Amino acid sequence: MFNIDKMSRTPLYEQLIEQFESCILSGDIGEDGKLPSVRYLSQHLNINPNTLQRAYTEIERRGLCYSVPGNGRFISPDALKKLREQSLSQTAELEALVTSLRQKGVPMNSVLEVVKRAYDVSDNMERKEDL
């Protein structure tokens, strides 16, 4: 379920947050779905429990999960909605950036090529994870 790149410049806790969000968006972990324990993931991924605790604290702060003392952490009922709203906000930011690039004379083909490369990289990463 989780794949950590210890050689990446992206901090481990941020990689974990991104993967939790991906699991929610893809439906791999649904509403009220139980998250793996810090101890389990720490051993499974061979990373420090404090790193996992930091990731869990952040996703809880974002309202994507909640804790039940003695039972663990679970995906919030509105986590998917929050992530989709966040994506819409990012789309608006992208539109503003593209408008700015157009005003600065950056050709549309250059912008489209950057978007295509970003999607190609994402698709290649997803295929590697499926192997």
LINGIHU-V844368 format. One record per backbone hydrogen bond with DSSP energy under -1.0 kcal/mol. NH is the residue of the N-H (numbers start at 1). CO is the residue of the C=O. Records with the same first field share a line. If there is no record, write none. Layout:
BEGIN
NH->CO  CO
END
This chain:
BEGIN
8->5
15->11
16->12
17->13
18->14
19->15
20->16
21->17
22->18
23->19
24->20
25->21
26->22
28->23
29->23
32->75
33->30
35->73
41->37
42->38
43->39
44->40
45->41
47->42
51->48
52->48
53->49
54->50
55->51
56->52
57->53
58->54
59->55
60->56
61->57
62->58
63->60
64->59
66->74
68->72
71->68
72->68
74->66
75->33
76->64
79->76
82->78
83->79
84->80
85->81
86->82
87->83
88->84
89->85
90->86
91->87
92->88
93->89
94->90
95->91
96->92
97->93
98->94
99->95
100->96
101->97
102->98
103->99
104->100
105->102
106->101
111->107
112->108
113->109
114->110
115->111
116->112
117->113
118->114
119->115
120->116
121->117
122->118
123->119
124->120
125->121
126->122
127->123
128->124
129->125
130->126
END
